[in-house]
Amino acid sequence: MKADLKADLAADRETGKDAVFGGDPLTLYGVELSSRLLAGTGQYPSPAILSRAIAAARVEIVTVSLRRESGGNQAGARFWALIRDLGVRVLPNTAGCRGVKEAVTTAQMAREIFDTAWIKLEVIGEEDTLQPDVFGLVEAAAILTRDGFQVFPYTTEDLVAAEKLLGAGCEVLMPWGAPIGSGRGLNNPYALRSLRAHFPQVPLIIDAGIGAPSHAAAAMEMGFDAVLSNTAIAKAGDPVAMARAFALAVEAGRTGYRADLMQARDMAAPSTPVIGRAFNDLANDRARA
Amino acid sequence: MHIHVNGKALDVAAATLAALLAELDYEDAAVATALNQMFVRRRDRGDTPLKEGDAVEILTPRQGG
């Protein structure tokens, strides 16, 4: 078993508490968290459903954004009040920013309004896939880190970009699973495995493209530290139930990873003992016939 | 004076960014501001003069992924 799962299980039995998960905190920029699921707040059918889904998902971090508002319309203030009532930590994003200057200015505005140094940095480079512009991303990450931000860069699975983001001061990376909102899951498992293997000590959060709880579980089984989901929960027929499903999937995937998965093989291997099988002689007779 | 606020052309009387927020009823709202793509801190708004053709962004919290 990996990472003291055995000790945690023993503690569970002794205390009756969920040490298996609670004893396996995720640390992001020095902040210890017990949930490994992060939730976006966009596209929910209503603020009430958003609140209930966030509670059902048991997340400790939600993403938020900044947008233009016309004077007198207090939609922004109402949303912000709702998020504060949830008692969760916020991770503001620079969603939709196309250039370094735009992203840096948006991050600075977000820091003032949300009162946090955390920023989910997005610099988008391509319209059809909303693929990160990793060149702009590295540049913006360096500027923001120097300015005291704790940057969560939304990046691809590119190893060189990851290395440069770490060099720019990022302590967490958020590689995409698939294009934002596509629900395609983990598009490039080989590259994601490579990324995980190259940076074993860096918290890696799969962001974007997750469409189903099974995708989230697969990411966690691969050893990723956490998963961020928005559309898959918000656009589900029942977002509250889906939020719960995601929480369970992330927990199952993480516990499975810690329990050390078996190696897959091409040929069957009986799980029931062969020795002592009844009618073994008849089978041998058939084989001879 | 003609300026752009959140992409819309406006004719305003305000001489500073702080005065503009008051003129547009944003005074008590949780907003962040930028002038010509540069962030302007809340405490600097009163000392930030506006001039013809400026582009102001006034942003508020919103849902996001």
HADDOCK unambig.tbl for C-alpha pairs under 7 A between the chains (distance, minus, plus):
assign (segid A and resid 40 and name CA) (segid B and resid 64 and name CA) 5.83 0.50 0.50
assign (segid A and resid 40 and name CA) (segid B and resid 65 and name CA) 4.05 0.50 0.50
assign (segid A and resid 41 and name CA) (segid B and resid 63 and name CA) 5.00 0.50 0.50
assign (segid A and resid 41 and name CA) (segid B and resid 64 and name CA) 5.16 0.50 0.50
assign (segid A and resid 41 and name CA) (segid B and resid 65 and name CA) 5.92 0.50 0.50
assign (segid A and resid 42 and name CA) (segid B and resid 63 and name CA) 4.62 0.50 0.50
assign (segid A and resid 42 and name CA) (segid B and resid 64 and name CA) 4.48 0.50 0.50
assign (segid A and resid 42 and name CA) (segid B and resid 65 and name CA) 5.69 0.50 0.50
assign (segid A and resid 63 and name CA) (segid B and resid 64 and name CA) 5.88 0.50 0.50
assign (segid A and resid 63 and name CA) (segid B and resid 65 and name CA) 5.49 0.50 0.50
assign (segid A and resid 64 and name CA) (segid B and resid 62 and name CA) 6.14 0.50 0.50
assign (segid A and resid 64 and name CA) (segid B and resid 63 and name CA) 5.16 0.50 0.50
assign (segid A and resid 64 and name CA) (segid B and resid 64 and name CA) 4.40 0.50 0.50
assign (segid A and resid 64 and name CA) (segid B and resid 65 and name CA) 6.45 0.50 0.50
assign (segid A and resid 65 and name CA) (segid B and resid 61 and name CA) 5.88 0.50 0.50
assign (segid A and resid 65 and name CA) (segid B and resid 62 and name CA) 5.03 0.50 0.50
assign (segid A and resid 65 and name CA) (segid B and resid 63 and name CA) 5.76 0.50 0.50
assign (segid A and resid 65 and name CA) (segid B and resid 64 and name CA) 4.90 0.50 0.50
assign (segid A and resid 66 and name CA) (segid B and resid 59 and name CA) 5.75 0.50 0.50
assign (segid A and resid 66 and name CA) (segid B and resid 60 and name CA) 5.34 0.50 0.50
assign (segid A and resid 66 and name CA) (segid B and resid 61 and name CA) 4.71 0.50 0.50
assign (segid A and resid 66 and name CA) (segid B and resid 62 and name CA) 5.25 0.50 0.50
assign (segid A and resid 67 and name CA) (segid B and resid 59 and name CA) 5.04 0.50 0.50
assign (segid A and resid 67 and name CA) (segid B and resid 60 and name CA) 5.61 0.50 0.50
assign (segid A and resid 67 and name CA) (segid B and resid 61 and name CA) 6.53 0.50 0.50
assign (segid A and resid 67 and name CA) (segid B and resid 62 and name CA) 6.01 0.50 0.50
assign (segid A and resid 68 and name CA) (segid B and resid 6 and name CA) 6.25 0.50 0.50
assign (segid A and resid 68 and name CA) (segid B and resid 58 and name CA) 5.96 0.50 0.50
assign (segid A and resid 68 and name CA) (segid B and resid 59 and name CA) 4.53 0.50 0.50
assign (segid A and resid 68 and name CA) (segid B and resid 60 and name CA) 6.29 0.50 0.50
assign (segid A and resid 69 and name CA) (segid B and resid 58 and name CA) 6.99 0.50 0.50
assign (segid A and resid 69 and name CA) (segid B and resid 59 and name CA) 6.18 0.50 0.50
assign (segid A and resid 69 and name CA) (segid B and resid 60 and name CA) 6.38 0.50 0.50
assign (segid A and resid 71 and name CA) (segid B and resid 24 and name CA) 5.78 0.50 0.50
assign (segid A and resid 71 and name CA) (segid B and resid 25 and name CA) 5.57 0.50 0.50
assign (segid A and resid 71 and name CA) (segid B and resid 26 and name CA) 5.74 0.50 0.50
assign (segid A and resid 72 and name CA) (segid B and resid 25 and name CA) 6.07 0.50 0.50
assign (segid A and resid 72 and name CA) (segid B and resid 26 and name CA) 6.93 0.50 0.50
assign (segid A and resid 76 and name CA) (segid B and resid 60 and name CA) 5.22 0.50 0.50
assign (segid A and resid 76 and name CA) (segid B and resid 61 and name CA) 4.86 0.50 0.50
assign (segid A and resid 76 and name CA) (segid B and resid 62 and name CA) 5.62 0.50 0.50
assign (segid A and resid 77 and name CA) (segid B and resid 29 and name CA) 6.95 0.50 0.50
assign (segid A and resid 77 and name CA) (segid B and resid 30 and name CA) 6.45 0.50 0.50
assign (segid A and resid 77 and name CA) (segid B and resid 61 and name CA) 6.92 0.50 0.50
assign (segid A and resid 79 and name CA) (segid B and resid 61 and name CA) 6.92 0.50 0.50
assign (segid A and resid 79 and name CA) (segid B and resid 62 and name CA) 6.51 0.50 0.50
assign (segid A and resid 80 and name CA) (segid B and resid 61 and name CA) 5.99 0.50 0.50
assign (segid A and resid 102 and name CA) (segid B and resid 37 and name CA) 6.88 0.50 0.50
assign (segid A and resid 105 and name CA) (segid B and resid 37 and name CA) 6.71 0.50 0.50
assign (segid A and resid 105 and name CA) (segid B and resid 38 and name CA) 6.06 0.50 0.50
assign (segid A and resid 105 and name CA) (segid B and resid 39 and name CA) 5.43 0.50 0.50
assign (segid A and resid 108 and name CA) (segid B and resid 39 and name CA) 6.47 0.50 0.50
assign (segid A and resid 109 and name CA) (segid B and resid 32 and name CA) 5.24 0.50 0.50
assign (segid A and resid 109 and name CA) (segid B and resid 33 and name CA) 6.69 0.50 0.50
assign (segid A and resid 109 and name CA) (segid B and resid 39 and name CA) 6.34 0.50 0.50
assign (segid A and resid 112 and name CA) (segid B and resid 32 and name CA) 6.90 0.50 0.50
assign (segid A and resid 113 and name CA) (segid B and resid 30 and name CA) 6.64 0.50 0.50
assign (segid A and resid 113 and name CA) (segid B and resid 31 and name CA) 6.55 0.50 0.50
assign (segid A and resid 113 and name CA) (segid B and resid 32 and name CA) 6.06 0.50 0.50
assign (segid A and resid 230 and name CA) (segid B and resid 65 and name CA) 5.67 0.50 0.50
